[in-house]
Amino acid sequence: SQVENLPLNGRNIYDLVQLAPGAVNVRGVMSENGANTVVNGLRENFNGFLINGSSNKGLSGGAVTQPIEDTVQEFQQLTLNMSAQYGNSAGSMTNLVTKSGTNQYHGSGWWFNRNDWFDANTFFGNQTETPRQALRFNQFGGTFGGPIVKDKLFFFLSYQDSRFRESAPPTVVTVESPEFRQAVISALPNSTAALLYQNFAPT
């Protein structure tokens, strides 16, 4: 319940790594794989990832599979002085334990929505009378588990999908004036610029 109630952007379970002491978000600063996080000053791709005790780390670092948040039963993060079994990763070691079916049928469902209808326009958009830009983000899914053979065999299914649509605000693009284009065509008729100006007039 703690994991499900924490505000994780995009429901990325590995964002919980950034809650540990010594963890720093390096999104947009470093281009390595490793949950966009540097732990205790070590490189981002030094982070390790396990799912149910099995390695989930790619050859170039980073998690291979990102589990759906609602399928995670336990989240464990280890840093500094880890036991020898975690010796292949010097930074943070993240171990996830997934849910399983039980003797009772149970499940969950979710739908998260962001829409520009709920957003205010930006300050500069209001000043230039530019309307809000389209933003449609829908993330939905569900889980379902239960028994196949009571006390012996269980199943657990999960599904999640994301639909994302956005647009960038309009920007001013500076182009050459028609007089400049004509001067180039007249002075340098065989140049690349003249050919471009003749065949690709601005709209």
RAJOPE-V740758 format. One record per residue. N is the residue number from 1. RES is the residue in one small letter. OMEGA is omega in degrees with one decimal (none if undefined). BURIAL is 1 if it has 16 or more other ideal C-beta (glycine too) atoms within 10 Angstrom, else 0. Layout:
N,RES,OMEGA,BURIAL + N,RES,OMEGA,BURIAL
This chain:
1,s,177.7,0 + 2,q,-180.0,0 + 3,v,-176.3,0 + 4,e,-176.8,0 + 5,n,176.7,0 + 6,l,-178.2,0 + 7,p,179.5,0 + 8,l,-178.3,0 + 9,n,-177.9,0 + 10,g,179.9,0 + 11,r,177.9,1 + 12,n,-175.5,0 + 13,i,-177.9,1 + 14,y,172.1,1 + 15,d,176.9,1 + 16,l,177.7,1 + 17,v,-174.6,1 + 18,q,178.0,1 + 19,l,-176.7,0 + 20,a,174.3,0 + 21,p,179.7,0 + 22,g,179.9,0 + 23,a,-177.0,1 + 24,v,177.1,0 + 25,n,-179.6,0 + 26,v,177.9,1 + 27,r,-179.3,0 + 28,g,179.5,0 + 29,v,178.2,0 + 30,m,-177.2,0 + 31,s,178.6,0 + 32,e,174.5,0 + 33,n,179.8,1 + 34,g,177.3,1 + 35,a,177.6,1 + 36,n,-173.5,1 + 37,t,170.3,1 + 38,v,-178.1,1 + 39,v,178.1,1 + 40,n,175.3,0 + 41,g,-179.8,0 + 42,l,-175.6,1 + 43,r,-175.5,0 + 44,e,-177.5,1 + 45,n,172.0,1 + 46,f,178.7,1 + 47,n,-180.0,1 + 48,g,-176.4,1 + 49,f,177.8,1 + 50,l,169.8,1 + 51,i,-176.9,1 + 52,n,177.6,0 + 53,g,179.4,0 + 54,s,-176.6,0 + 55,s,175.8,0 + 56,n,-175.9,1 + 57,k,179.6,1 + 58,g,-178.5,0 + 59,l,179.5,0 + 60,s,-178.7,0 + 61,g,179.3,1 + 62,g,-179.1,1 + 63,a,177.0,1 + 64,v,-177.5,0 + 65,t,174.7,0 + 66,q,-177.7,1 + 67,p,174.2,1 + 68,i,-174.4,1 + 69,e,-175.8,1 + 70,d,176.4,1 + 71,t,-176.4,1 + 72,v,177.1,1 + 73,q,-178.2,0 + 74,e,176.1,0 + 75,f,-179.4,1 + 76,q,178.0,0 + 77,q,-178.5,1 + 78,l,175.4,1 + 79,t,174.5,1 + 80,l,174.6,0 + 81,n,178.0,0 + 82,m,179.1,0 + 83,s,-172.2,0 + 84,a,-178.0,0 + 85,q,177.6,0 + 86,y,-172.4,0 + 87,g,-178.3,0 + 88,n,179.0,0 + 89,s,-174.9,1 + 90,a,-178.5,1 + 91,g,178.4,1 + 92,s,174.5,1 + 93,m,-178.3,1 + 94,t,-179.6,1 + 95,n,178.4,1 + 96,l,173.1,1 + 97,v,-175.7,0 + 98,t,178.4,0 + 99,k,175.0,1 + 100,s,176.8,0 + 101,g,178.1,1 + 102,t,177.8,0 + 103,n,177.4,0 + 104,q,173.4,0 + 105,y,-179.5,0 + 106,h,179.8,0 + 107,g,179.4,0 + 108,s,177.2,0 + 109,g,-178.7,0 + 110,w,173.2,0 + 111,w,177.3,0 + 112,f,-172.8,0 + 113,n,166.7,0 + 114,r,-176.0,0 + 115,n,-178.5,0 + 116,d,175.6,1 + 117,w,-178.1,0 + 118,f,-174.0,0 + 119,d,170.9,0 + 120,a,176.0,0 + 121,n,179.0,0 + 122,t,179.5,0 + 123,f,-177.5,0 + 124,f,174.8,0 + 125,g,177.0,0 + 126,n,-177.7,0 + 127,q,-178.6,0 + 128,t,-179.5,0 + 129,e,175.1,0 + 130,t,-177.9,0 + 131,p,175.9,0 + 132,r,179.1,0 + 133,q,-177.8,0 + 134,a,174.0,0 + 135,l,-180.0,0 + 136,r,179.1,0 + 137,f,177.8,0 + 138,n,178.2,0 + 139,q,-172.6,1 + 140,f,179.2,0 + 141,g,-179.6,1 + 142,g,175.5,0 + 143,t,176.8,1 + 144,f,-179.8,0 + 145,g,179.9,1 + 146,g,-176.8,1 + 147,p,166.3,0 + 148,i,170.6,0 + 149,v,-173.0,0 + 150,k,178.7,0 + 151,d,-176.8,0 + 152,k,-171.5,0 + 153,l,-174.7,0 + 154,f,174.7,0 + 155,f,176.5,0 + 156,f,-177.0,1 + 157,l,177.0,0 + 158,s,178.3,1 + 159,y,175.4,0 + 160,q,179.1,1 + 161,d,179.3,0 + 162,s,174.3,0 + 163,r,-173.0,0 + 164,f,177.1,0 + 165,r,178.5,0 + 166,e,176.6,0 + 167,s,179.5,0 + 168,a,178.1,0 + 169,p,179.2,0 + 170,p,179.9,0 + 171,t,178.7,0 + 172,v,178.2,0 + 173,v,-179.7,0 + 174,t,177.9,0 + 175,v,179.4,0 + 176,e,178.9,0 + 177,s,177.3,0 + 178,p,179.2,0 + 179,e,178.8,0 + 180,f,179.5,0 + 181,r,-179.1,1 + 182,q,178.4,0 + 183,a,178.3,0 + 184,v,-179.5,1 + 185,i,-179.2,1 + 186,s,-175.5,0 + 187,a,-175.6,0 + 188,l,-173.1,0 + 189,p,-177.7,0 + 190,n,-178.5,0 + 191,s,176.7,0 + 192,t,179.9,0 + 193,a,-179.8,0 + 194,a,178.3,1 + 195,l,178.2,0 + 196,l,-177.6,0 + 197,y,-179.8,1 + 198,q,-171.6,0 + 199,n,-176.8,0 + 200,f,178.9,0 + 201,a,-179.2,0 + 202,p,178.8,0 + 203,t,none,0
